[in-house]
Amino acid sequence: MPKAGFDIKNSTYFIEDGSYLRVKDISLSYNIKADILKKWGINRLQPYFTASNLLTWTGYSGMDPEVNEFGNEGAIQGIDWGTYPHSKSFVFGLNVEF
């Protein structure tokens, strides 16, 4: 543990493994082409689902292993400034072709 004062020496005390595996984006869709749809004037019906930042596996103790850079690009790369993790988003939709 570093001591207080001006005699601070480099230490590996605060270094930890930041490796992770993240499911960034998933998209699922299905094309429905049925005869009953043609009776209603619909050629194709396509429901879809998209999810972003769904899962992250890591042993990192911080909020997000994908730490940010503060200031200039690459100037202080690899320091965790305690930013919030990536938000999850879910989108459901329906494409209709007439």
The first five atom37 places (N, CA, C, CB, O) and aatype in JSON, in Angstrom:
{
  "aatype": [12, 14, 11, 0, 7, 13, 3, 9, 11, 2, 15, 16, 18, 13, 9, 6, 3, 7, 15, 18, 10, 1, 19, 11, 3, 9, 15, 10, 15, 18, 2, 9, 11, 0, 3, 9, 10, 11, 11, 17, 7, 9, 2, 1, 10, 5, 14, 18, 13, 16, 0, 15, 2, 10, 10, 16, 17, 16, 7, 18, 15, 7, 12, 3, 14, 6, 19, 2, 6, 13, 7, 2, 6, 7, 0, 9, 5, 7, 9, 3, 17, 7, 16, 18, 14, 8, 15, 11, 15, 13, 19, 13, 7, 10, 2, 19, 6, 13],
  "atom_mask": [
    [1, 1, 1, 1, 1],
    [1, 1, 1, 1, 1],
    [1, 1, 1, 1, 1],
    [1, 1, 1, 1, 1],
    [1, 1, 1, 0, 1],
    [1, 1, 1, 1, 1],
    [1, 1, 1, 1, 1],
    [1, 1, 1, 1, 1],
    [1, 1, 1, 1, 1],
    [1, 1, 1, 1, 1],
    [1, 1, 1, 1, 1],
    [1, 1, 1, 1, 1],
    [1, 1, 1, 1, 1],
    [1, 1, 1, 1, 1],
    [1, 1, 1, 1, 1],
    [1, 1, 1, 1, 1],
    [1, 1, 1, 1, 1],
    [1, 1, 1, 0, 1],
    [1, 1, 1, 1, 1],
    [1, 1, 1, 1, 1],
    [1, 1, 1, 1, 1],
    [1, 1, 1, 1, 1],
    [1, 1, 1, 1, 1],
    [1, 1, 1, 1, 1],
    [1, 1, 1, 1, 1],
    [1, 1, 1, 1, 1],
    [1, 1, 1, 1, 1],
    [1, 1, 1, 1, 1],
    [1, 1, 1, 1, 1],
    [1, 1, 1, 1, 1],
    [1, 1, 1, 1, 1],
    [1, 1, 1, 1, 1],
    [1, 1, 1, 1, 1],
    [1, 1, 1, 1, 1],
    [1, 1, 1, 1, 1],
    [1, 1, 1, 1, 1],
    [1, 1, 1, 1, 1],
    [1, 1, 1, 1, 1],
    [1, 1, 1, 1, 1],
    [1, 1, 1, 1, 1],
    [1, 1, 1, 0, 1],
    [1, 1, 1, 1, 1],
    [1, 1, 1, 1, 1],
    [1, 1, 1, 1, 1],
    [1, 1, 1, 1, 1],
    [1, 1, 1, 1, 1],
    [1, 1, 1, 1, 1],
    [1, 1, 1, 1, 1],
    [1, 1, 1, 1, 1],
    [1, 1, 1, 1, 1],
    [1, 1, 1, 1, 1],
    [1, 1, 1, 1, 1],
    [1, 1, 1, 1, 1],
    [1, 1, 1, 1, 1],
    [1, 1, 1, 1, 1],
    [1, 1, 1, 1, 1],
    [1, 1, 1, 1, 1],
    [1, 1, 1, 1, 1],
    [1, 1, 1, 0, 1],
    [1, 1, 1, 1, 1],
    [1, 1, 1, 1, 1],
    [1, 1, 1, 0, 1],
    [1, 1, 1, 1, 1],
    [1, 1, 1, 1, 1],
    [1, 1, 1, 1, 1],
    [1, 1, 1, 1, 1],
    [1, 1, 1, 1, 1],
    [1, 1, 1, 1, 1],
    [1, 1, 1, 1, 1],
    [1, 1, 1, 1, 1],
    [1, 1, 1, 0, 1],
    [1, 1, 1, 1, 1],
    [1, 1, 1, 1, 1],
    [1, 1, 1, 0, 1],
    [1, 1, 1, 1, 1],
    [1, 1, 1, 1, 1],
    [1, 1, 1, 1, 1],
    [1, 1, 1, 0, 1],
    [1, 1, 1, 1, 1],
    [1, 1, 1, 1, 1],
    [1, 1, 1, 1, 1],
    [1, 1, 1, 0, 1],
    [1, 1, 1, 1, 1],
    [1, 1, 1, 1, 1],
    [1, 1, 1, 1, 1],
    [1, 1, 1, 1, 1],
    [1, 1, 1, 1, 1],
    [1, 1, 1, 1, 1],
    [1, 1, 1, 1, 1],
    [1, 1, 1, 1, 1],
    [1, 1, 1, 1, 1],
    [1, 1, 1, 1, 1],
    [1, 1, 1, 0, 1],
    [1, 1, 1, 1, 1],
    [1, 1, 1, 1, 1],
    [1, 1, 1, 1, 1],
    [1, 1, 1, 1, 1],
    [1, 1, 1, 1, 1]
  ],
  "atom_positions": [
    [[0.86, -1.17, 0.0], [0.0, 0.0, 0.0], [0.9, 1.23, 0.0], [-0.98, 0.0, 1.23], [1.81, 1.34, 0.83]],
    [[0.65, 2.16, -0.94], [1.48, 3.38, -0.96], [1.27, 4.21, 0.3], [1.15, 4.21, -2.2], [0.17, 4.27, 0.85]],
    [[2.32, 4.85, 0.74], [2.25, 5.71, 1.92], [1.94, 7.15, 1.5], [3.57, 5.64, 2.72], [2.24, 7.55, 0.38]],
    [[1.36, 7.91, 2.4], [1.08, 9.32, 2.14], [2.38, 10.1, 2.19], [0.05, 9.88, 3.15], [3.31, 9.75, 2.91]],
    [[2.42, 11.16, 1.43], [3.59, 12.01, 1.43], [4.13, 12.2, 0.02], [0.0, 0.0, 0.0], [3.51, 11.81, -0.96]],
    [[5.31, 12.81, -0.04], [5.9, 13.11, -1.34], [6.83, 12.01, -1.83], [6.65, 14.41, -1.28], [7.33, 12.08, -2.95]],
    [[7.06, 11.01, -1.01], [7.98, 9.92, -1.37], [7.18, 8.73, -1.91], [8.85, 9.5, -0.13], [7.31, 7.61, -1.4]],
    [[6.35, 8.96, -2.95], [5.53, 7.89, -3.51], [6.34, 7.11, -4.54], [4.23, 8.47, -4.16], [6.9, 7.69, -5.48]],
    [[6.4, 5.82, -4.35], [7.11, 4.95, -5.28], [6.1, 4.18, -6.12], [8.05, 3.96, -4.51], [4.97, 3.94, -5.68]],
    [[6.5, 3.82, -7.32], [5.61, 3.04, -8.18], [5.29, 1.71, -7.51], [6.24, 2.81, -9.56], [6.14, 1.1, -6.85]],
    [[4.06, 1.27, -7.69], [3.61, 0.05, -7.04], [2.64, -0.68, -7.98], [2.95, 0.35, -5.68], [1.94, -0.05, -8.77]],
    [[2.61, -1.99, -7.87], [1.64, -2.79, -8.63], [0.41, -3.1, -7.8], [2.28, -4.09, -9.12], [-0.41, -3.93, -8.19]],
    [[0.26, -2.45, -6.67], [-0.83, -2.73, -5.75], [-2.2, -2.51, -6.4], [-0.71, -1.86, -4.53], [-3.14, -3.27, -6.17]],
    [[-2.31, -1.47, -7.22], [-3.6, -1.12, -7.79], [-3.8, -1.68, -9.21], [-3.75, 0.38, -7.82], [-4.79, -1.35, -9.86]],
    [[-2.9, -2.5, -9.69], [-3.02, -3.07, -11.02], [-3.79, -4.38, -10.94], [-1.63, -3.28, -11.67], [-3.5, -5.22, -10.08]],
    [[-4.75, -4.56, -11.83], [-5.49, -5.82, -11.88], [-5.79, -6.18, -13.32], [-6.79, -5.72, -11.06], [-5.72, -5.34, -14.22]],
    [[-6.12, -7.44, -13.52], [-6.42, -7.95, -14.85], [-7.75, -7.39, -15.32], [-6.44, -9.48, -14.86], [-8.77, -7.56, -14.65]],
    [[-7.76, -6.73, -16.46], [-8.98, -6.13, -16.99], [-9.54, -6.88, -18.18], [0.0, 0.0, 0.0], [-10.31, -6.31, -18.96]],
    [[-9.18, -8.16, -18.35], [-9.69, -8.9, -19.49], [-11.18, -9.2, -19.32], [-8.9, -10.21, -19.68], [-11.66, -9.37, -18.2]],
    [[-11.9, -9.25, -20.44], [-13.34, -9.46, -20.38], [-13.83, -10.04, -21.7], [-14.08, -8.14, -20.06], [-13.14, -9.98, -22.72]],
    [[-15.01, -10.59, -21.66], [-15.71, -11.06, -22.85], [-17.1, -10.44, -22.81], [-15.78, -12.64, -22.9], [-17.83, -10.6, -21.83]],
    [[-17.47, -9.73, -23.87], [-18.73, -9.0, -23.88], [-19.55, -9.4, -25.1], [-18.49, -7.47, -23.85], [-19.02, -9.5, -26.21]],
    [[-20.84, -9.63, -24.88], [-21.79, -9.8, -25.97], [-22.28, -8.4, -26.3], [-22.99, -10.78, -25.58], [-23.13, -7.84, -25.61]],
    [[-21.73, -7.83, -27.36], [-21.98, -6.43, -27.69], [-23.34, -6.22, -28.36], [-20.87, -5.9, -28.59], [-24.14, -5.41, -27.88]],
    [[-23.61, -6.93, -29.45], [-24.86, -6.75, -30.18], [-25.41, -8.09, -30.63], [-24.65, -5.83, -31.39], [-24.67, -8.95, -31.11]],
    [[-26.71, -8.26, -30.49], [-27.42, -9.45, -30.98], [-28.66, -8.97, -31.73], [-27.81, -10.43, -29.79], [-29.4, -8.12, -31.24]],
    [[-28.87, -9.51, -32.92], [-30.07, -9.2, -33.7], [-30.7, -10.49, -34.17], [-29.73, -8.28, -34.9], [-30.03, -11.35, -34.74]],
    [[-31.99, -10.61, -33.95], [-32.74, -11.77, -34.4], [-33.96, -11.27, -35.17], [-33.17, -12.67, -33.2], [-34.63, -10.32, -34.75]],
    [[-34.24, -11.94, -36.3], [-35.44, -11.59, -37.06], [-35.97, -12.85, -37.74], [-35.15, -10.47, -38.12], [-35.26, -13.84, -37.9]],
    [[-37.23, -12.79, -38.13], [-37.86, -13.92, -38.78], [-38.8, -13.41, -39.86], [-38.61, -14.81, -37.76], [-39.64, -12.55, -39.59]],
    [[-38.66, -13.93, -41.09], [-39.54, -13.55, -42.19], [-40.75, -14.47, -42.21], [-38.79, -13.62, -43.54], [-40.63, -15.69, -42.23]],
    [[-41.92, -13.87, -42.21], [-43.17, -14.63, -42.28], [-43.81, -14.35, -43.63], [-44.14, -14.25, -41.09], [-44.16, -13.21, -43.94]],
    [[-43.96, -15.4, -44.44], [-44.62, -15.3, -45.73], [-45.71, -16.37, -45.74], [-43.61, -15.49, -46.94], [-45.45, -17.53, -46.04]],
    [[-46.91, -15.97, -45.42], [-48.01, -16.92, -45.36], [-49.12, -16.47, -46.31], [-48.55, -17.04, -43.92], [-49.26, -15.29, -46.62]],
    [[-49.91, -17.44, -46.77], [-51.0, -17.14, -47.69], [-52.06, -16.24, -47.05], [-51.65, -18.43, -48.17], [-52.67, -15.42, -47.74]],
    [[-52.26, -16.38, -45.76], [-53.26, -15.56, -45.08], [-52.86, -14.08, -45.08], [-53.47, -16.06, -43.64], [-53.73, -13.21, -45.06]],
    [[-51.56, -13.8, -45.09], [-51.1, -12.42, -45.14], [-51.43, -11.78, -46.48], [-49.59, -12.35, -44.89], [-51.74, -10.58, -46.54]],
    [[-51.38, -12.55, -47.56], [-51.66, -12.03, -48.91], [-53.13, -11.6, -49.02], [-51.34, -13.08, -49.98], [-53.45, -10.68, -49.78]],
    [[-54.0, -12.26, -48.28], [-55.41, -11.86, -48.27], [-55.58, -10.46, -47.69], [-56.26, -12.87, -47.46], [-56.52, -9.75, -48.07]],
    [[-54.7, -10.06, -46.8], [-54.75, -8.75, -46.17], [-53.9, -7.72, -46.93], [-54.28, -8.85, -44.73], [-53.82, -6.56, -46.52]],
    [[-53.28, -8.14, -48.03], [-52.45, -7.23, -48.83], [-51.04, -7.09, -48.32], [0.0, 0.0, 0.0], [-50.35, -6.13, -48.67]],
    [[-50.58, -8.02, -47.49], [-49.23, -7.97, -46.93], [-48.37, -9.03, -47.62], [-49.25, -8.2, -45.37], [-48.73, -10.21, -47.61]],
    [[-47.25, -8.63, -48.21], [-46.34, -9.58, -48.86], [-45.4, -10.25, -47.88], [-45.54, -8.87, -49.93], [-45.1, -11.44, -48.0]],
    [[-44.95, -9.48, -46.9], [-43.97, -10.02, -45.95], [-44.16, -9.35, -44.61], [-42.51, -9.82, -46.45], [-44.43, -8.15, -44.53]],
    [[-44.0, -10.13, -43.55], [-44.07, -9.64, -42.18], [-42.81, -10.11, -41.48], [-45.37, -10.15, -41.43], [-42.5, -11.3, -41.49]],
    [[-42.08, -9.18, -40.86], [-40.79, -9.54, -40.25], [-40.68, -8.93, -38.85], [-39.62, -9.06, -41.13], [-40.37, -7.75, -38.71]],
    [[-40.95, -9.73, -37.8], [-40.66, -9.25, -36.44], [-39.16, -9.35, -36.17], [-41.47, -10.07, -35.38], [-38.5, -10.26, -36.66]],
    [[-38.63, -8.4, -35.39], [-37.2, -8.44, -35.07], [-36.96, -7.97, -33.64], [-36.4, -7.57, -36.06], [-37.78, -7.29, -33.02]],
    [[-35.79, -8.37, -33.14], [-35.35, -8.03, -31.78], [-33.85, -7.74, -31.84], [-35.68, -9.18, -30.76], [-33.1, -8.51, -32.43]],
    [[-33.43, -6.65, -31.22], [-32.01, -6.3, -31.15], [-31.67, -5.95, -29.7], [-31.67, -5.1, -32.1], [-32.4, -5.22, -29.04]],
    [[-30.55, -6.48, -29.21], [-30.07, -6.17, -27.86], [-28.61, -5.73, -27.93], [-30.22, -7.41, -26.91], [-27.82, -6.3, -28.69]],
    [[-28.26, -4.71, -27.16], [-26.88, -4.21, -27.12], [-26.35, -4.28, -25.69], [-26.81, -2.75, -27.65], [-27.08, -4.02, -24.73]],
    [[-25.07, -4.64, -25.57], [-24.39, -4.76, -24.27], [-25.15, -5.68, -23.33], [-24.23, -3.38, -23.63], [-25.41, -5.34, -22.18]],
    [[-25.5, -6.84, -23.84], [-26.35, -7.76, -23.1], [-25.63, -8.42, -21.93], [-26.87, -8.83, -24.03], [-26.17, -8.44, -20.82]],
    [[-24.43, -8.94, -22.15], [-23.7, -9.66, -21.1], [-22.22, -9.28, -21.11], [-23.85, -11.18, -21.27], [-21.65, -9.0, -22.16]],
    [[-21.61, -9.28, -19.94], [-20.17, -9.08, -19.8], [-19.64, -10.04, -18.76], [-19.82, -7.61, -19.42], [-20.1, -10.05, -17.62]],
    [[-18.66, -10.86, -19.15], [-18.0, -11.77, -18.21], [-16.61, -11.23, -17.92], [-17.92, -13.24, -18.77], [-15.81, -11.03, -18.84]],
    [[-16.32, -10.98, -16.64], [-15.02, -10.45, -16.25], [-14.77, -10.7, -14.78], [-14.93, -8.95, -16.56], [-15.71, -10.92, -14.01]],
    [[-13.52, -10.67, -14.4], [-13.15, -10.72, -13.0], [-12.75, -9.35, -12.47], [0.0, 0.0, 0.0], [-12.32, -9.22, -11.32]],
    [[-12.92, -8.34, -13.31], [-12.54, -6.97, -12.97], [-13.46, -6.43, -11.86], [-12.6, -6.06, -14.22], [-14.67, -6.62, -11.92]],
    [[-12.89, -5.78, -10.88], [-13.69, -5.31, -9.73], [-14.35, -3.95, -9.97], [-12.81, -5.22, -8.51], [-15.22, -3.55, -9.19]],
    [[-13.96, -3.25, -11.03], [-14.55, -1.94, -11.31], [-15.92, -2.08, -11.96], [0.0, 0.0, 0.0], [-16.42, -3.18, -12.16]],
    [[-16.52, -0.93, -12.29], [-17.85, -0.94, -12.88], [-17.85, -1.43, -14.32], [-18.45, 0.43, -12.82], [-18.81, -2.07, -14.75]],
    [[-16.79, -1.15, -15.07], [-16.71, -1.56, -16.47], [-15.25, -1.83, -16.82], [-17.32, -0.46, -17.4], [-14.4, -0.96, -16.61]],
    [[-14.95, -3.02, -17.35], [-13.55, -3.32, -17.69], [-13.06, -2.54, -18.91], [-13.39, -4.79, -17.94], [-11.86, -2.46, -19.14]],
    [[-13.97, -1.97, -19.69], [-13.59, -1.17, -20.85], [-13.38, 0.26, -20.37], [-14.69, -1.23, -21.98], [-14.2, 1.14, -20.61]],
    [[-12.25, 0.49, -19.68], [-11.99, 1.78, -19.04], [-11.82, 2.88, -20.08], [-10.74, 1.7, -18.15], [-11.43, 2.63, -21.22]],
    [[-12.14, 4.08, -19.65], [-12.11, 5.21, -20.57], [-10.75, 5.88, -20.58], [-13.18, 6.22, -20.2], [-9.87, 5.6, -19.76]],
    [[-10.6, 6.77, -21.53], [-9.42, 7.63, -21.6], [-9.87, 9.04, -21.23], [-8.75, 7.6, -23.04], [-10.88, 9.52, -21.74]],
    [[-9.15, 9.66, -20.37], [-9.52, 11.0, -19.9], [-8.6, 12.01, -20.58], [-9.42, 11.11, -18.35], [-7.38, 11.86, -20.54]],
    [[-9.16, 13.03, -21.18], [-8.33, 14.04, -21.83], [-8.01, 13.66, -23.26], [0.0, 0.0, 0.0], [-8.87, 13.21, -24.0]],
    [[-6.76, 13.85, -23.64], [-6.33, 13.58, -25.01], [-6.35, 12.09, -25.3], [-4.93, 14.15, -25.25], [-6.21, 11.26, -24.4]],
    [[-6.54, 11.77, -26.57], [-6.58, 10.36, -26.99], [-5.29, 9.65, -26.61], [-6.83, 10.26, -28.52], [-4.2, 10.04, -27.05]],
    [[-5.4, 8.64, -25.8], [-4.26, 7.8, -25.45], [-3.32, 8.4, -24.42], [0.0, 0.0, 0.0], [-2.32, 7.76, -24.08]],
    [[-3.6, 9.6, -23.92], [-2.69, 10.24, -22.99], [-2.62, 9.49, -21.66], [-3.11, 11.68, -22.76], [-1.53, 9.33, -21.11]],
    [[-3.75, 9.04, -21.15], [-3.78, 8.34, -19.87], [-4.55, 7.04, -20.05], [-4.42, 9.23, -18.75], [-5.44, 6.72, -19.26]],
    [[-4.22, 6.31, -21.08], [-4.96, 5.09, -21.4], [-4.78, 4.03, -20.33], [-4.51, 4.55, -22.76], [-3.67, 3.83, -19.82]],
    [[-5.88, 3.34, -19.98], [-5.8, 2.25, -19.03], [-6.08, 2.62, -17.59], [0.0, 0.0, 0.0], [-5.99, 1.76, -16.72]],
    [[-6.4, 3.86, -17.32], [-6.73, 4.27, -15.95], [-8.24, 4.33, -15.83], [-6.08, 5.65, -15.59], [-8.91, 4.96, -16.65]],
    [[-8.78, 3.69, -14.82], [-10.22, 3.65, -14.61], [-10.63, 4.89, -13.82], [-10.64, 2.35, -13.86], [-10.27, 5.05, -12.65]],
    [[-11.39, 5.78, -14.47], [-11.85, 7.0, -13.84], [-13.22, 6.83, -13.22], [-11.87, 8.13, -14.85], [-13.84, 7.82, -12.83]],
    [[-13.69, 5.6, -13.11], [-14.96, 5.33, -12.43], [-16.19, 5.72, -13.23], [0.0, 0.0, 0.0], [-17.2, 6.09, -12.65]],
    [[-16.11, 5.64, -14.56], [-17.27, 5.97, -15.38], [-18.31, 4.87, -15.28], [-16.86, 6.19, -16.84], [-18.01, 3.74, -14.88]],
    [[-19.53, 5.21, -15.63], [-20.61, 4.24, -15.58], [-20.44, 3.19, -16.68], [-21.97, 4.94, -15.72], [-19.87, 3.48, -17.73]],
    [[-20.93, 1.99, -16.44], [-20.82, 0.95, -17.47], [-21.72, 1.25, -18.66], [-21.18, -0.42, -16.88], [-22.62, 2.09, -18.58]],
    [[-21.47, 0.56, -19.77], [-22.3, 0.73, -20.96], [-23.74, 0.32, -20.63], [-21.74, -0.11, -22.15], [-23.97, -0.69, -19.96]],
    [[-24.67, 1.09, -21.1], [-26.08, 0.77, -20.83], [-26.57, -0.32, -21.77], [-26.95, 2.03, -20.97], [-26.11, -0.44, -22.9]],
    [[-27.51, -1.1, -21.28], [-28.14, -2.13, -22.09], [-29.31, -1.49, -22.83], [-28.62, -3.34, -21.23], [-29.99, -0.61, -22.31]],
    [[-29.52, -1.95, -24.05], [-30.68, -1.46, -24.79], [-31.35, -2.62, -25.52], [-30.28, -0.34, -25.79], [-30.68, -3.54, -25.99]],
    [[-32.67, -2.54, -25.6], [-33.47, -3.58, -26.25], [-34.42, -2.9, -27.23], [-34.25, -4.43, -25.21], [-35.08, -1.92, -26.89]],
    [[-34.48, -3.43, -28.44], [-35.35, -2.89, -29.48], [-36.19, -4.02, -30.05], [-34.53, -2.18, -30.6], [-35.67, -5.05, -30.48]],
    [[-37.5, -3.83, -30.05], [-38.43, -4.75, -30.68], [-39.07, -4.0, -31.84], [-39.51, -5.29, -29.66], [-39.38, -2.81, -31.72]],
    [[-39.27, -4.68, -32.96], [-39.87, -4.0, -34.09], [-40.58, -4.95, -35.03], [0.0, 0.0, 0.0], [-40.53, -6.17, -34.87]],
    [[-41.22, -4.37, -36.0], [-41.97, -5.14, -36.98], [-41.86, -4.43, -38.34], [-43.47, -5.3, -36.54], [-42.27, -3.28, -38.48]],
    [[-41.31, -5.14, -39.32], [-41.27, -4.63, -40.7], [-42.41, -5.26, -41.47], [-39.9, -4.94, -41.38], [-42.61, -6.48, -41.43]],
    [[-43.15, -4.43, -42.18], [-44.28, -4.9, -42.97], [-44.07, -4.45, -44.4], [-45.64, -4.38, -42.4], [-43.81, -3.27, -44.65]],
    [[-44.17, -5.38, -45.35], [-44.02, -5.07, -46.78], [-45.36, -5.28, -47.45], [-42.91, -5.96, -47.46], [-45.93, -6.38, -47.4]],
    [[-45.89, -4.22, -48.09], [-47.18, -4.3, -48.75], [-47.0, -4.56, -50.23], [-47.96, -3.03, -48.54], [-47.99, -4.66, -50.96]]
  ]
}
